Amino acid sequence: MSMIRDLRAVVRPSSRVSLRKDQGTSYDTTRDPASPSAVVDCAVYRDGARVESGKPLSPQEAMRLVRRDGGFVWIGLHEPTESEFAGIAGEFGLHPLAVEDAVQAHQRPKLERYDDSLFTVFKTIHYVEHDRLTANSEVVETGEVMCFTGRDFFITVRHGGQGSLRALRHRLQDDPELLAKGPSAVLHAIADHVVDGYIAVADAVQDDIDEVETEVFSPGRRGGVSRGVDSARIYQLKREVLEFKRAVAPLLRPMQLLSERPMRLVDPDIQKYFRDVADHLARVQEQVLGFDELLNSILQANLAQASVAQNEDMRKITAWAAIIAVPTMVCGVYGMNFKYMPELHWKYGYPVIMGVTVALCLGIHRTLKRNGWL
């Protein structure tokens, strides 16, 4: 059981890989130039060790070795076409419906059981770096990893430019005792790897939400009233969180099934560790749902603050209009050019009228200011 106790350390690095570019995260976005097909890697594993053949193996050759000498084959593919995948599907007896889903991609995370295989779909999430969140910022990118788990084979079909499994394969190869458990150990490692990515993305998205929240509730520059932020930024962040939720929420049920329901293709020692994956996934789901609710509150608060700021502006405009109405009225009266008007020919008429006008304006200004209109 010592191997099982070390399972998490093998499939999960000792310190989580940050999503920030300055910490050296890299993503495999291209196929191997030497490979003319969608096959990224194909290897046979026997007794937990990779069988070295001295030359690249085709999926058909790898399967013949497994059927002859035992072990299992792990084939990794990147965005295969229907024709590229047809031969592999026929060789391993994959169900046509699962094959169709694997080729077309854009599938909902799920777990499907067929006669001799399990078909699992994971959505991978990658945080997109940006200096400052804008209305056009893309916060997360999604990809897909589809896994076919059989008695003596494991096939991964990857879609998207991120989420490479190459480093994960190397880490598993460094622990022969774990790989000896068979394809179900690889399935757990991939599930744990994907969910670890969710946790890291959730932490990064939390920083963006905190930034927007701080701006919304920080004091404004005028009158102590916050002027709010661009609502389009909040909407953009809500769309990205929704994309995140679509990847996380549907996966919880498959992980619970893998951890709770006995399956002949999943080693019992490995199955219990799917509970850890399901637990972390549930925590991420709670975070994502919290993000959605928090963004709704932030959006409502931002709109309310914008409305308050507009009302404040309208009150000031109305107050100044009331002040300007006094000299406008006086000028209108004395601009009618009647011959017999009070004080029209009086020596002190002009300064008296101007003084009265100024006094009235100052009085109105003081009253409005005391009432908070200015």
Residue pairs with C-beta under 8 A, 6 or more apart in sequence:
1 269
3 175
3 177
3 178
4 269
4 273
6 175
6 178
7 178
7 188
7 270
7 273
8 192
8 273
8 276
10 171
10 172
10 174
10 175
10 178
10 189
11 168
11 171
11 172
11 178
11 188
11 189
11 192
11 193
12 192
12 193
12 196
13 171
16 196
16 199
16 200
17 23
17 25
17 200
18 25
18 200
19 25
19 126
19 127
19 129
19 200
19 201
19 204
20 129
20 204
21 129
27 126
27 161
27 162
27 163
27 164
28 162
28 164
28 166
29 161
29 162
31 38
31 40
31 78
32 40
32 41
35 56
37 80
37 84
38 77
38 78
38 79
38 80
38 81
38 84
38 85
39 58
39 59
39 75
39 76
39 77
40 76
40 77
40 78
40 158
40 166
41 74
41 75
41 76
41 166
41 169
42 56
42 57
42 58
42 59
42 62
42 73
42 74
42 75
42 76
43 50
43 51
43 57
43 62
43 73
43 74
44 50
44 51
44 53
44 57
44 62
44 65
44 66
44 71
44 72
44 73
45 51
45 71
45 72
45 73
45 74
45 179
46 69
46 70
46 71
47 71
47 176
47 180
48 175
48 176
48 177
48 178
48 179
48 180
49 173
49 176
49 179
50 173
51 65
51 71
53 61
53 65
57 65
59 73
59 75
59 87
59 88
59 91
59 92
60 87
60 91
62 73
62 75
63 73
63 91
63 92
63 153
65 71
65 73
66 72
66 73
66 152
66 153
67 152
70 152
71 152
72 150
72 151
72 152
72 153
72 154
72 182
72 183
73 152
73 153
73 154
74 153
74 154
74 155
74 156
74 169
74 183
74 186
75 88
75 153
75 154
75 155
75 156
76 155
76 156
76 158
76 165
76 169
77 84
77 85
77 88
77 155
77 156
77 157
77 158
78 157
78 158
78 159
79 105
79 158
79 159
80 88
80 102
80 103
80 157
81 103
82 103
85 99
85 102
85 103
85 157
86 99
88 94
88 155
89 96
89 99
92 117
92 148
92 150
92 153
92 155
93 116
93 117
94 114
94 117
94 148
94 155
95 114
95 115
95 117
95 119
98 112
98 114
98 117
98 119
98 148
101 107
101 119
101 121
101 146
102 119
102 146
102 148
102 157
103 157
105 144
105 146
105 159
106 144
107 121
107 144
107 146
108 121
108 246
108 250
109 121
109 122
109 123
109 247
109 250
109 251
109 254
110 119
110 120
110 121
110 250
110 254
111 118
111 119
111 120
111 121
111 253
111 254
111 257
111 258
112 118
112 119
112 120
113 119
113 263
116 150
116 151
117 148
117 149
117 150
117 265
118 147
118 148
118 149
118 150
118 187
118 263
118 265
118 266
119 146
119 147
119 148
119 149
120 146
120 147
120 149
120 187
120 191
120 254
121 144
121 145
121 146
121 147
122 144
122 145
122 146
122 147
122 190
122 191
122 194
122 251
123 142
123 143
123 144
123 194
123 246
123 247
123 251
124 142
124 143
124 144
124 145
124 160
124 162
124 163
124 194
124 197
124 247
125 140
125 141
125 142
125 197
125 198
125 201
125 244
125 247
126 140
126 141
126 142
126 143
126 162
126 163
126 197
126 201
127 139
127 140
127 200
127 201
127 204
127 205
128 137
128 138
128 139
128 140
128 141
130 137
130 138
130 139
133 139
133 208
133 211
133 212
133 233
133 236
133 237
134 233
134 236
135 230
135 232
135 233
135 235
135 236
136 236
137 233
137 236
138 240
139 205
139 208
139 236
139 237
139 240
140 201
140 205
140 240
140 243
140 244
141 160
141 161
141 162
142 160
142 243
142 247
143 158
143 159
143 160
143 161
143 162
143 163
144 158
144 159
144 160
145 156
145 157
145 158
145 159
145 163
145 165
145 190
145 194
146 156
146 157
146 158
146 159
147 154
147 155
147 156
147 157
147 187
147 190
148 154
148 155
148 156
148 157
149 183
149 184
149 186
149 187
149 265
149 266
150 183
150 265
151 183
151 265
152 183
153 183
154 183
154 186
154 187
156 165
156 190
158 164
158 165
163 194
163 197
165 190
165 193
168 189
168 190
168 193
171 189
172 178
172 179
172 185
172 186
172 189
173 179
178 185
179 185
179 186
181 267
181 269
181 270
182 267
183 265
184 265
184 266
184 267
184 270
184 271
185 267
185 270
187 258
187 266
187 270
188 270
188 273
188 274
188 277
191 255
191 258
191 274
191 277
192 273
192 276
192 277
195 255
195 277
195 280
195 281
195 284
196 280
198 244
198 247
198 248
198 280
198 281
198 284
199 280
199 283
199 284
201 244
202 244
202 284
202 287
202 288
202 291
205 237
205 240
205 241
205 244
205 291
206 287
206 291
208 237
209 237
209 291
209 294
209 295
209 298
212 229
212 233
212 234
212 237
212 298
213 294
213 298
215 229
216 226
216 228
216 229
216 298
216 301
216 302
216 305
217 226
217 301
218 226
219 225
219 226
220 226
220 227
220 309
221 227
223 312
225 305
225 308
225 309
225 312
226 305
226 309
227 305
227 306
227 309
228 302
228 303
228 305
228 306
228 309
229 302
231 299
231 302
231 303
231 306
234 295
234 298
234 299
234 302
235 299
237 295
238 292
238 295
238 296
238 299
241 288
241 291
241 292
241 295
242 292
244 288
244 291
245 285
245 288
245 289
245 292
248 281
248 284
248 285
248 288
249 285
249 288
251 281
252 278
252 281
252 282
252 285
255 274
255 277
255 278
255 281
256 278
258 266
258 271
258 274
258 277
258 278
259 271
259 272
259 274
259 275
259 277
259 278
260 275
262 268
262 271
263 271
266 274
315 373
316 373
316 374
318 373
319 368
319 373
319 374
320 374
322 364
322 368
323 361
323 364
323 365
323 368
326 357
326 360
326 361
326 364
327 357
327 361
330 353
330 356
330 357
334 341
334 344
334 353
338 344
343 349
343 352
343 353
346 352
365 374
368 374
